[in-house]
Amino acid sequence: MINKVIQTLQSCGFIVDNRRQVFKTSARNKAKEKAGVLNDFSVYFYAQNVAPFKSGTNTFKEILGTEYVYTEYKPIIKEIEKTHNFTFSDYKKNTKTRNDFSTFLKQYTKENLYDIRGIKTGYLENATLFPYIDYFNNFQTAKIVKYNTKTGKRDKGAYSNSWFHAYKPIKKELGLKDKITKRITCFFGEHLLSGNNKPVVIVEAEKTAIILSLLFKEIVFIASGGLGKLNSLDYSVLNNRDVYLYPDNGAIEWHEIGKTQNWFVSQIVENKGTKGSDAVDYLETEIGNEIANELNAISEGKLKVNAQGLNFSVKAKTKYRFCVPVTKELGLIYYWDNAKGRGFKANNFEFFNESFDVLSANVDFNKWHEFQGKYTQVTEAIFLERLERCFRVLKELNPNTDIKKSFQSVLNNLLEKSNFLFNREYILSNLIPLWDNDKNDICEYIKFRNWRRSGNKRIEYKEFLPFLNNDKKIYSTYNFLVKLEPLLNGKYYIKPADIGLKDKQANPFVWSLIKEYNTKVLGCKTINNYHKKVELATWLNTNTNFWEYKKMHTTYITNIDSVKSCKKEPGIKELNRDTKIHKTIIREYLNFKPNTDVLSNIKTKVEYYIDYSNNMNFKRSNKRIVMLDNITLEQMRETLQDATKPKYNIPTKEAFNYELDLKGSVLNCSEIDAIKKGNVFLSSWILFNNPNLKEYEIYLAKSNPLEFIESYNFALAC
């Protein structure tokens, strides 16, 4: 159809180019003038003199007339891009051993540490494949580059490079037709990092990494595969490693990355080389000798990463998760408190009536710093404060352990999981000795709390505060209910202040129970209303036989022990005249009958939530935290009844639940005698004489009883 339109336009003197631009020839100077554009369904003329057509839109039907035939529009479907996971087996089956770069290297070595191979067929036959294999030995793809077999130089002619996942002959062998996209997330040679602790040198080109690895066996050489790719790769595989950068000349960005990551950056090629050159270009030259001396120093461990300055910075991609040091994993005591007795256990926390001292080395390094009511990102000063606190508390709680050695693992963990980059060597060589030699004053690190973590359930960073606040609500509600329970049998007006409840917002659930009791059981909305009705009841008891007439012995406000004789029942007017109490109050009093069902329901709720406090559920509603009733009164009563039923199948633990006379036990001996009998006996002796130990203390007592005795005696002294 479009071809017919083009022919019609040409027959009318118009010219249509490859981009569907329509031109006409100027009558004045015979020059081409742009007249319009050819679209999928029409021709649009923006020139005025375009006879025999009109200016503006001309449909194909208008242009072709009777020759126009309707054809359904079929949009051009672009080639679908898909991802595909290749295996190392796919790589080996569809390639060959021989390749241009290996041929060049044969004059030096037959080693093939990096598993380079060659192309079997096609326009890149014998070209070299550089496989990208990650730390976990997963093959991602391979770069294809053509080299000169004699010089080892890259052939920069047309079609001299490609990728394993994009090379058509390989895709054909694998039965793949779709366009495949691959994002490379690892270094070239990354798989060589596994299983060793050798220093790491990062270069740009794969060829450079291979050649240098042949000369310096005690270094792992990896390549980024491009100048700009270093900044986009994952550095986590380089944690806890000594890393050295050898950038090409002119790669200024690499120098900035090295400064940020606290990596050594070689300056030789940058200062003495030519633009775009790398370390391999200067082999067997004076510059090459300088590079060799520097790499030999790295191999021998003489050239350490720069330890001058902290070089603190925030990572580009920050994480908002909780980040504490790996103190527990290292077997260190990281927490101490002097709480007395057992507290109230909620779902995730334990609460105590009195506050106590707490000393903890678990500092959240990712937590934003609060200053003047605003939260800001952690600064270098705040980071060092938290780091110093962690070290000093660990030193205090572990007096017989060399914390300096363990602290290297702490720093490695922070480099990996925190939001910050810093110079680990500077901290180890400059700051740790300073903190270690000072008087270890921990007074400023002692906090005062009434709660501690309980249970082994892992709590994520985002869940910590919500869980803590929820358990605090359970604890406060439990305390209110315990105080409220005895008051429900007193037949007196209950003020929220009587149980320590200040306002409705503090606990709407308990507030509503008190209100319901006062209004539906006592019939009193206010304390003044209650006092007036008590006054009225007392007067009636003293001056009349009103109770005999009314038969209101069920009145909840007061009980009548004696009834006096009276000829006539007093009315509201007479009572108002004699008592001076308002008629409305008198009428309310005379007409009110206590709702015993409501009282029973209130008592059931109070008893249930005291016994099963962890079944309380709270949510925020209208800016208030309210409790959800997820269980009916019938279910509450059934649960309480089941709890009171006798247990005929008594467990062994309960059957022998009586005090034992252990005076004659072999474990009833002195500490010195226990130490003499060995570690196995000593650990049993510790557990026997200290039945209230925490989980981590039991673990330490079993693993290293001597260390536990020393640390535990220190904790008691504190």
Sequence and secondary structure as in RCSB ss.txt:
>XXXX:A:sequence
MINKVIQTLQSCGFIVDNRRQVFKTSARNKAKEKAGVLNDFSVYFYAQNVAPFKSGTNTFKEILGTEYVYTEYKP
IIKEIEKTHNFTFSDYKKNTKTRNDFSTFLKQYTKENLYDIRGIKTGYLENATLFPYIDYFNNFQTAKIVKYNTK
TGKRDKGAYSNSWFHAYKPIKKELGLKDKITKRITCFFGEHLLSGNNKPVVIVEAEKTAIILSLLFKEIVFIASG
GLGKLNSLDYSVLNNRDVYLYPDNGAIEWHEIGKTQNWFVSQIVENKGTKGSDAVDYLETEIGNEIANELNAISE
GKLKVNAQGLNFSVKAKTKYRFCVPVTKELGLIYYWDNAKGRGFKANNFEFFNESFDVLSANVDFNKWHEFQGKY
TQVTEAIFLERLERCFRVLKELNPNTDIKKSFQSVLNNLLEKSNFLFNREYILSNLIPLWDNDKNDICEYIKFRN
WRRSGNKRIEYKEFLPFLNNDKKIYSTYNFLVKLEPLLNGKYYIKPADIGLKDKQANPFVWSLIKEYNTKVLGCK
TINNYHKKVELATWLNTNTNFWEYKKMHTTYITNIDSVKSCKKEPGIKELNRDTKIHKTIIREYLNFKPNTDVLS
NIKTKVEYYIDYSNNMNFKRSNKRIVMLDNITLEQMRETLQDATKPKYNIPTKEAFNYELDLKGSVLNCSEIDAI
KKGNVFLSSWILFNNPNLKEYEIYLAKSNPLEFIESYNFALAC
>XXXX:A:secstr
 HHHHHHHHHHTT EE TT EEEEE TTT  EEEEEEE SSEEEE SS  TTS SEEEEHHHHHGGG        
     EE     HHHHHHTSBS  HHHHHHTTT    TT  EE  SSTTTT EEEEEE TT  EEEEEEE B TT
T  B  STT EEETTT HHHHHHHT  SEE     S BTGGGGTT    EEEES HHHHHHHHHH TTSEEEE S
STTTGGGS  GGGTTS EEE   TT HHHHHHHHHHT EE  HHHHHS TT  GGGGTTSHHHHHHHHHHHHHHT
T S    SS   EE SS   S    STTTTT   EEE   S  EE SSEEEEEEEEEEEE    TTS EEETTEE
E   HHHHHHHHHHHHHHHHHH TTS HHHHHHHHHHHHHHHSSEE  HHHIIIIIHHHHHHS    GGG EEEE
EEE SS    HHHHHHHHHHHHHHHHHHHHHHHHGGGGGS S   GGGGT   GGG HHHHHHHHHIIIIII  S
SHHHHHHHHHHHHHHHHH  HHHHHT TT SS         SS   HHHHHHHH   HHHHHHHHH    HHHHH
HHHHHHHHHHHTGGG EEEEETTEEEEE  S HHHHHHHHHHHHS  SS  HHHHT S    TT TT S HHHHH
HT HHHHHHHHHHH TT  HHHHHHHHH HHHHHHHHHHHHH 
